[in-house]
Amino acid sequence: MPGFLGVQTKSGKKYTISQVFAMLLYRLIKQVESDTKHQVDSVTLSCPADFTDVHRQAMLQACEIIGVKCLKLVNESIAVALAYG
């Protein structure tokens, strides 16, 4: 498909960027739930400062795909400042 932005497997199955990110986020959340024995129902995500609105929207769509609420989407520089106080 011309102009398709995403990933295509060897078998021909296509995934959008949001779907790929959702798969990664889902795996991370399941690992956190396994390690902490607590259910994750909301997240705060950090993204590179040069991400465009399209990239940020893809991250928010990924949260919707897996049924997790995104509380905040922050630039990585802000995330570092929050982490180190």
RODO-2510 file (C-alpha; in nm, 4 decimals, decimal comma):
residues 85
     n   res          X          Y          Z
     1     m     0,0000     0,0000     0,0000
     2     p     0,1593     0,3314    -0,1047
     3     g     0,2320     0,5646     0,1820
     4     f     0,1874     0,2920     0,4455
     5     l     0,3724     0,3889     0,7612
     6     g     0,4331     0,0826     0,9689
     7     v     0,5797    -0,2663     0,9605
     8     q     0,5081    -0,5559     0,7305
     9     t     0,5995    -0,9123     0,8295
    10     k     0,7426    -1,1728     0,5929
    11     s     0,3969    -1,3276     0,5724
    12     g     0,2535    -0,9944     0,4554
    13     k     0,0696    -0,8920     0,7734
    14     k     0,0854    -0,5160     0,8265
    15     y     0,0994    -0,3325     1,1572
    16     t     0,0723     0,0415     1,2125
    17     i     0,3227     0,2217     1,4308
    18     s     0,0560     0,2468     1,7032
    19     q     0,0002    -0,1296     1,6917
    20     v     0,3733    -0,2035     1,7179
    21     f     0,4106     0,0336     2,0109
    22     a     0,1029    -0,1210     2,1731
    23     m     0,2653    -0,4651     2,1520
    24     l     0,5828    -0,3366     2,3175
    25     l     0,3945    -0,1436     2,5840
    26     y     0,1751    -0,4457     2,6563
    27     r     0,4823    -0,6646     2,7146
    28     l     0,6397    -0,4045     2,9422
    29     i     0,3217    -0,3666     3,1455
    30     k     0,2824    -0,7441     3,1841
    31     q     0,6428    -0,7678     3,3055
    32     v     0,5854    -0,4895     3,5601
    33     e     0,2649    -0,6567     3,6790
    34     s     0,4483    -0,9868     3,7146
    35     d     0,7352    -0,8301     3,9084
    36     t     0,5246    -0,6135     4,1389
    37     k     0,2117    -0,8315     4,1715
    38     h     0,0028    -0,5176     4,1070
    39     q    -0,2257    -0,4424     3,8137
    40     v    -0,1247    -0,1505     3,5911
    41     d    -0,4208     0,0482     3,4627
    42     s    -0,2563     0,3832     3,3917
    43     v     0,0849     0,5009     3,2745
    44     t     0,2945     0,8114     3,2298
    45     l     0,5069     0,7942     2,9163
    46     s     0,8138     0,9889     2,8156
    47     c     0,9024     1,0555     2,4545
    48     p     1,1947     1,2166     2,2741
    49     a     1,1730     1,5936     2,2533
    50     d     1,1809     1,5832     1,8742
    51     f     0,8672     1,3683     1,8476
    52     t     0,5978     1,5395     1,6427
    53     d     0,2291     1,5503     1,7262
    54     v     0,1829     1,2492     1,4952
    55     h     0,4312     1,0466     1,7014
    56     r     0,2693     1,1524     2,0271
    57     q    -0,0752     1,0644     1,8935
    58     a     0,0553     0,7185     1,7984
    59     m     0,1712     0,6679     2,1573
    60     l    -0,1694     0,7698     2,2907
    61     q    -0,3441     0,5400     2,0418
    62     a    -0,1237     0,2528     2,1582
    63     c    -0,2500     0,3061     2,5123
    64     e    -0,6073     0,2964     2,3872
    65     i    -0,5392    -0,0246     2,1930
    66     i    -0,4310    -0,2110     2,5061
    67     g    -0,6818    -0,0435     2,7364
    68     v    -0,4419     0,1545     2,9525
    69     k    -0,5013     0,5162     3,0501
    70     c    -0,2157     0,7538     2,9683
    71     l    -0,2053     1,0042     3,2526
    72     k     0,0707     1,2176     3,1056
    73     l     0,2930     1,2263     2,7998
    74     v     0,6121     1,4177     2,8833
    75     n     0,9315     1,5058     2,6990
    76     e     1,2338     1,3006     2,7980
    77     s     1,4103     1,6069     2,9414
    78     i     1,1182     1,6662     3,1773
    79     a     1,1162     1,2970     3,2717
    80     v     1,4854     1,3180     3,3658
    81     a     1,4226     1,6274     3,5770
    82     l     1,1362     1,4533     3,7571
    83     a     1,3442     1,1404     3,8158
    84     y     1,6369     1,3283     3,9652
    85     g     1,4352     1,5936     4,1438
***
